[in-house]
Amino acid sequence: MRRASGASVARRDLDLPSLVAGIAIVVLGVVLLLDRLDVLSLRFASLGPLACATIGAVLLASGLGRRD
């Protein structure tokens, strides 16, 4: 890829664990925002499995991203 000035820009490969972690954090934030706005009714007991699912998704993507 070249810029208008003619300088070359290197492309980086997709970092799957970072992508999944970012998406998981955004989803978790949206769920917590909906709870705060009383659209959802979450209890503390609901947050444990949600946090575990988020961490599991990041760990799964991390394991899949290391394959060569």
Secondary structure, DSSP 8 states (H G I E B T S, - for coil): -B-TTS-B-------HHHHHHHHHHHHHHHHHHHHHTTSS---HHHHHHHHHHHHHHHHHHHHHHT--
